[in-house]
């Protein structure tokens, strides 16, 4: 079963715009991770945020975490066509990750 | 360093057959996990192996089994294939350690059951 859901399920934007996707989860967590997947291939780890952190940055990525609402958001600034992919949030205490349903992002040049 | 490798890339089987998928972790990684990703959904955890022992199992039937070898590579076996087993099977490896570890995923094996 999935841990939660990403919202929106699909997002289409123009290059240069910002993309925001949200993730909700069901159980208490120690950390939350975001992954990217290109065209049904392997997943690439983007960023990990721990439960005692509220915000984290990595390049053009900004992740926030609200444990009281059991939700997280991923912001991609100044998007590029190469950012076109599916984005998943995942939680887990060990190496057993529980993924959300994903957001499909399409960035048009 | 080479990333996680999986073989084969694609596989077509018929119902009732069995299949073996293979995974080689990143050098130095001792933990291997397997995930099933059905089209349009997020990956679902199947197994985790660490130091050749099963450390976790997801909600999958006994038709699914796995093992890890002394070199830390791993095999996923699925018996009596069903149409619903058609999916992308992902392998991930990670370093051992006390904290939560980043998992590095392979490109996956696309299994089609006809």
Contacts between the chains, C-beta under 8 A, distances in Angstrom:
chain1	res1	chain2	res2	distance
A	1	B	44	7.8
A	1	B	59	7.3
A	2	B	41	7.3
A	2	B	42	5.8
A	2	B	44	7.7
A	30	B	100	6.5
A	31	B	100	5.4
A	33	B	102	7.6
A	35	B	105	7.8
A	40	B	37	7.9
A	40	B	39	7.7
A	40	B	88	5.9
A	40	B	108	7.6
A	40	B	110	7.6
A	41	B	107	5.3
A	41	B	108	6.2
A	42	B	4	7.5
A	42	B	90	6.3
A	42	B	105	4.0
A	42	B	106	5.4
A	42	B	107	4.5
A	42	B	108	5.5
A	43	B	43	7.1
A	43	B	90	6.9
A	43	B	92	7.8
A	43	B	105	4.4
A	44	B	105	7.3
A	45	B	102	5.0
A	45	B	103	6.9
A	45	B	104	7.0
A	45	B	105	8.0
A	48	B	100	7.3
A	48	B	102	6.7
A	88	B	42	5.2
A	88	B	43	7.6
A	90	B	42	7.8
A	92	B	100	7.0
A	93	B	100	7.1
A	94	B	48	7.2
A	94	B	55	7.4
A	94	B	56	6.9
A	94	B	100	7.2
A	95	B	31	5.2
A	95	B	33	5.1
A	95	B	48	5.0
A	95	B	50	7.6
A	95	B	55	7.5
A	95	B	56	7.3
A	95	B	92	7.5
A	95	B	94	5.5
A	95	B	101	6.4
A	95	B	103	6.2
A	96	B	33	7.0
A	96	B	45	5.0
A	96	B	48	5.7
A	96	B	56	4.6
A	96	B	58	7.4
A	97	B	33	7.5
A	97	B	35	7.7
A	97	B	43	7.5
A	97	B	45	6.4
A	97	B	92	7.9
A	97	B	103	6.4
A	98	B	45	6.8
A	99	B	35	8.0
A	99	B	42	3.4
A	99	B	43	5.0
A	99	B	44	7.4
A	100	B	42	5.5
A	101	B	41	6.3
A	101	B	42	5.4
A	102	B	41	7.6
A	102	B	42	5.3
